[in-house]
Amino acid sequence: MAEESVRGQVETYLSRLDGLITRGRQVGQLVTNNPTSAATIAANRMWQHDCGLTIHELSGGSKAHWLARSFSEAFLMRSADGQAMEEADPVELVQRLVGVLERAVTTLSNMGEVTVAAASAAPAPRRFEFVHNRELRPVLEQAYSDSRQALEEGDYDGAMRGSCGILEAIVTDALEHKGLSALGDAGAPAGKISDWAFEERLAIAEKTGLIRAGWARLTAAARAYRDEETVGAEVVISERDARTAGQVLNVLMRDLNPGR
């Protein structure tokens, strides 16, 4: 029974890693084609955060674990002479992180003598057809599945952050499509959309009629999901935080796609 339990855990993590690798390749394409897009930045941030959570779990929370070290070292970009560079190339960073995930898959597969399950032959869901950025759609589909899985497994932190990351991405996509000139008439803050706070994007989207007021149900933890100082390791994310974020996400998806 214990062996079956371990095998089940290994298969669960292999499935999660496989999903993260798929998302990583999709994010890499987004970053390559349109690196300055606010939607791309949001999707990249969301993916990196989800990677960090999974790596943290697999390494048992130990920063000395080889997997945790590999993940951290991926962010340490260096020049040809070995000197640390101030800014990491986003495309290479994505490639490095995907490489770390692939190493984790190899190690887990050898340990559990299992392989990553083949992708289902069933047609892929089409929940995000309303998103204007076509390349972002498959990233969101996978993130949505990951968030639902996290909720089922009781990972409320991962589920809440996943839902909020998707919320940010789809609202940002809608704002970018609307255009800065139209947003300015609704009292949008100055600067790039990618620099706006999460709540600012939601508020402006409501003022411009893109969404309704359903986002106001988000809990304080959800609204601050990107603020690591506010939602850090010492803050316990509740089931209510996670479920409410998921419910709000579904409501806003209907707002942005009335025919859904």
Contacts in CASP RR format, 6 or more apart in sequence:
PFRMAT RR
TARGET T0000
AUTHOR 0000-0000-0000
METHOD contacts of the structure
MODEL  1
MAEESVRGQVETYLSRLDGLITRGRQVGQLVTNNPTSAATIAANRMWQHD
CGLTIHELSGGSKAHWLARSFSEAFLMRSADGQAMEEADPVELVQRLVGV
LERAVTTLSNMGEVTVAAASAAPAPRRFEFVHNRELRPVLEQAYSDSRQA
LEEGDYDGAMRGSCGILEAIVTDALEHKGLSALGDAGAPAGKISDWAFEE
RLAIAEKTGLIRAGWARLTAAARAYRDEETVGAEVVISERDARTAGQVLN
VLMRDLNPGR
6 112 0 8 1.000
7 112 0 8 1.000
7 114 0 8 1.000
10 108 0 8 1.000
10 111 0 8 1.000
10 112 0 8 1.000
10 114 0 8 1.000
11 114 0 8 1.000
11 117 0 8 1.000
12 153 0 8 1.000
13 54 0 8 1.000
13 57 0 8 1.000
13 58 0 8 1.000
13 108 0 8 1.000
14 105 0 8 1.000
14 108 0 8 1.000
14 109 0 8 1.000
14 114 0 8 1.000
14 115 0 8 1.000
14 116 0 8 1.000
14 117 0 8 1.000
15 116 0 8 1.000
15 117 0 8 1.000
16 54 0 8 1.000
16 146 0 8 1.000
16 149 0 8 1.000
17 54 0 8 1.000
17 101 0 8 1.000
17 104 0 8 1.000
17 105 0 8 1.000
17 108 0 8 1.000
17 116 0 8 1.000
18 105 0 8 1.000
18 116 0 8 1.000
18 117 0 8 1.000
19 142 0 8 1.000
19 145 0 8 1.000
19 146 0 8 1.000
20 47 0 8 1.000
20 50 0 8 1.000
20 51 0 8 1.000
20 54 0 8 1.000
20 101 0 8 1.000
20 146 0 8 1.000
21 98 0 8 1.000
21 101 0 8 1.000
21 102 0 8 1.000
21 105 0 8 1.000
22 138 0 8 1.000
22 142 0 8 1.000
23 47 0 8 1.000
23 50 0 8 1.000
23 139 0 8 1.000
23 142 0 8 1.000
23 143 0 8 1.000
23 146 0 8 1.000
24 47 0 8 1.000
24 94 0 8 1.000
24 97 0 8 1.000
24 98 0 8 1.000
24 101 0 8 1.000
24 139 0 8 1.000
25 98 0 8 1.000
26 135 0 8 1.000
26 138 0 8 1.000
26 139 0 8 1.000
26 142 0 8 1.000
27 40 0 8 1.000
27 43 0 8 1.000
27 44 0 8 1.000
27 47 0 8 1.000
27 94 0 8 1.000
27 139 0 8 1.000
28 44 0 8 1.000
28 91 0 8 1.000
28 94 0 8 1.000
28 95 0 8 1.000
29 135 0 8 1.000
30 37 0 8 1.000
30 40 0 8 1.000
30 43 0 8 1.000
30 44 0 8 1.000
30 133 0 8 1.000
30 135 0 8 1.000
30 136 0 8 1.000
30 139 0 8 1.000
31 40 0 8 1.000
31 44 0 8 1.000
31 90 0 8 1.000
31 91 0 8 1.000
31 94 0 8 1.000
32 91 0 8 1.000
33 135 0 8 1.000
34 40 0 8 1.000
34 133 0 8 1.000
34 135 0 8 1.000
35 90 0 8 1.000
35 91 0 8 1.000
36 194 0 8 1.000
37 133 0 8 1.000
37 176 0 8 1.000
37 194 0 8 1.000
38 172 0 8 1.000
38 175 0 8 1.000
38 176 0 8 1.000
38 192 0 8 1.000
38 193 0 8 1.000
38 194 0 8 1.000
39 133 0 8 1.000
39 136 0 8 1.000
39 169 0 8 1.000
39 172 0 8 1.000
39 173 0 8 1.000
39 176 0 8 1.000
40 133 0 8 1.000
40 136 0 8 1.000
41 194 0 8 1.000
42 165 0 8 1.000
42 168 0 8 1.000
42 169 0 8 1.000
42 172 0 8 1.000
42 194 0 8 1.000
43 136 0 8 1.000
43 139 0 8 1.000
43 140 0 8 1.000
43 143 0 8 1.000
43 169 0 8 1.000
44 90 0 8 1.000
44 94 0 8 1.000
45 165 0 8 1.000
45 226 0 8 1.000
46 143 0 8 1.000
46 161 0 8 1.000
46 162 0 8 1.000
46 165 0 8 1.000
46 166 0 8 1.000
46 168 0 8 1.000
46 169 0 8 1.000
47 139 0 8 1.000
47 143 0 8 1.000
48 97 0 8 1.000
49 161 0 8 1.000
49 162 0 8 1.000
50 143 0 8 1.000
50 146 0 8 1.000
50 158 0 8 1.000
50 161 0 8 1.000
50 162 0 8 1.000
51 71 0 8 1.000
51 97 0 8 1.000
51 100 0 8 1.000
51 101 0 8 1.000
52 71 0 8 1.000
53 155 0 8 1.000
53 157 0 8 1.000
53 158 0 8 1.000
53 161 0 8 1.000
55 67 0 8 1.000
55 68 0 8 1.000
55 71 0 8 1.000
55 100 0 8 1.000
55 104 0 8 1.000
56 68 0 8 1.000
58 65 0 8 1.000
58 67 0 8 1.000
58 104 0 8 1.000
58 108 0 8 1.000
59 65 0 8 1.000
59 66 0 8 1.000
59 67 0 8 1.000
59 68 0 8 1.000
61 68 0 8 1.000
62 68 0 8 1.000
63 69 0 8 1.000
63 72 0 8 1.000
67 100 0 8 1.000
67 103 0 8 1.000
67 104 0 8 1.000
67 107 0 8 1.000
70 100 0 8 1.000
70 103 0 8 1.000
71 97 0 8 1.000
71 100 0 8 1.000
74 93 0 8 1.000
74 96 0 8 1.000
74 97 0 8 1.000
74 99 0 8 1.000
74 100 0 8 1.000
75 88 0 8 1.000
75 93 0 8 1.000
76 84 0 8 1.000
77 84 0 8 1.000
77 85 0 8 1.000
77 87 0 8 1.000
77 88 0 8 1.000
77 89 0 8 1.000
77 92 0 8 1.000
77 93 0 8 1.000
78 84 0 8 1.000
78 85 0 8 1.000
79 85 0 8 1.000
105 116 0 8 1.000
108 114 0 8 1.000
109 115 0 8 1.000
109 116 0 8 1.000
124 138 0 8 1.000
124 141 0 8 1.000
125 141 0 8 1.000
127 140 0 8 1.000
127 141 0 8 1.000
127 144 0 8 1.000
127 253 0 8 1.000
127 260 0 8 1.000
128 136 0 8 1.000
128 137 0 8 1.000
128 140 0 8 1.000
128 141 0 8 1.000
128 144 0 8 1.000
128 170 0 8 1.000
128 253 0 8 1.000
129 137 0 8 1.000
129 257 0 8 1.000
130 170 0 8 1.000
130 253 0 8 1.000
130 256 0 8 1.000
130 257 0 8 1.000
130 260 0 8 1.000
131 137 0 8 1.000
131 140 0 8 1.000
131 170 0 8 1.000
131 173 0 8 1.000
132 173 0 8 1.000
132 174 0 8 1.000
132 176 0 8 1.000
132 177 0 8 1.000
133 173 0 8 1.000
133 176 0 8 1.000
136 169 0 8 1.000
136 173 0 8 1.000
139 169 0 8 1.000
140 166 0 8 1.000
140 169 0 8 1.000
140 170 0 8 1.000
143 162 0 8 1.000
143 165 0 8 1.000
143 166 0 8 1.000
143 169 0 8 1.000
144 166 0 8 1.000
146 162 0 8 1.000
147 158 0 8 1.000
147 159 0 8 1.000
147 162 0 8 1.000
147 163 0 8 1.000
147 166 0 8 1.000
147 246 0 8 1.000
148 159 0 8 1.000
150 156 0 8 1.000
150 158 0 8 1.000
150 159 0 8 1.000
150 162 0 8 1.000
150 242 0 8 1.000
151 159 0 8 1.000
151 242 0 8 1.000
151 243 0 8 1.000
151 246 0 8 1.000
154 239 0 8 1.000
156 237 0 8 1.000
156 238 0 8 1.000
156 239 0 8 1.000
156 241 0 8 1.000
156 242 0 8 1.000
157 237 0 8 1.000
157 242 0 8 1.000
158 237 0 8 1.000
158 242 0 8 1.000
159 242 0 8 1.000
159 245 0 8 1.000
159 246 0 8 1.000
160 221 0 8 1.000
160 222 0 8 1.000
160 225 0 8 1.000
160 237 0 8 1.000
160 241 0 8 1.000
160 242 0 8 1.000
160 245 0 8 1.000
160 246 0 8 1.000
161 225 0 8 1.000
162 245 0 8 1.000
163 222 0 8 1.000
163 242 0 8 1.000
163 245 0 8 1.000
163 246 0 8 1.000
163 248 0 8 1.000
163 249 0 8 1.000
164 198 0 8 1.000
164 218 0 8 1.000
164 222 0 8 1.000
164 225 0 8 1.000
164 226 0 8 1.000
164 245 0 8 1.000
164 249 0 8 1.000
165 225 0 8 1.000
166 249 0 8 1.000
167 202 0 8 1.000
167 215 0 8 1.000
167 245 0 8 1.000
167 248 0 8 1.000
167 249 0 8 1.000
167 252 0 8 1.000
168 198 0 8 1.000
168 201 0 8 1.000
168 226 0 8 1.000
170 252 0 8 1.000
170 253 0 8 1.000
170 256 0 8 1.000
171 201 0 8 1.000
171 202 0 8 1.000
171 205 0 8 1.000
171 210 0 8 1.000
171 211 0 8 1.000
171 252 0 8 1.000
171 256 0 8 1.000
172 193 0 8 1.000
172 194 0 8 1.000
172 201 0 8 1.000
174 205 0 8 1.000
174 210 0 8 1.000
174 211 0 8 1.000
174 256 0 8 1.000
175 183 0 8 1.000
175 193 0 8 1.000
175 201 0 8 1.000
175 204 0 8 1.000
175 205 0 8 1.000
175 208 0 8 1.000
175 210 0 8 1.000
176 193 0 8 1.000
178 208 0 8 1.000
178 210 0 8 1.000
180 188 0 8 1.000
180 193 0 8 1.000
182 208 0 8 1.000
183 193 0 8 1.000
183 204 0 8 1.000
183 208 0 8 1.000
186 204 0 8 1.000
186 207 0 8 1.000
186 208 0 8 1.000
187 204 0 8 1.000
187 207 0 8 1.000
188 196 0 8 1.000
188 204 0 8 1.000
189 196 0 8 1.000
189 200 0 8 1.000
193 201 0 8 1.000
196 204 0 8 1.000
198 223 0 8 1.000
198 225 0 8 1.000
198 226 0 8 1.000
199 223 0 8 1.000
202 211 0 8 1.000
202 215 0 8 1.000
205 211 0 8 1.000
206 212 0 8 1.000
206 213 0 8 1.000
206 215 0 8 1.000
210 255 0 8 1.000
210 256 0 8 1.000
211 252 0 8 1.000
211 255 0 8 1.000
211 256 0 8 1.000
212 251 0 8 1.000
212 255 0 8 1.000
214 248 0 8 1.000
214 251 0 8 1.000
214 252 0 8 1.000
214 255 0 8 1.000
215 248 0 8 1.000
215 251 0 8 1.000
215 252 0 8 1.000
217 244 0 8 1.000
217 247 0 8 1.000
217 248 0 8 1.000
218 244 0 8 1.000
218 245 0 8 1.000
218 248 0 8 1.000
219 240 0 8 1.000
219 241 0 8 1.000
219 244 0 8 1.000
219 245 0 8 1.000
221 230 0 8 1.000
221 231 0 8 1.000
221 235 0 8 1.000
221 237 0 8 1.000
221 238 0 8 1.000
221 241 0 8 1.000
222 241 0 8 1.000
222 244 0 8 1.000
222 245 0 8 1.000
222 248 0 8 1.000
224 230 0 8 1.000
224 231 0 8 1.000
225 231 0 8 1.000
231 237 0 8 1.000
253 260 0 8 1.000
254 260 0 8 1.000
END
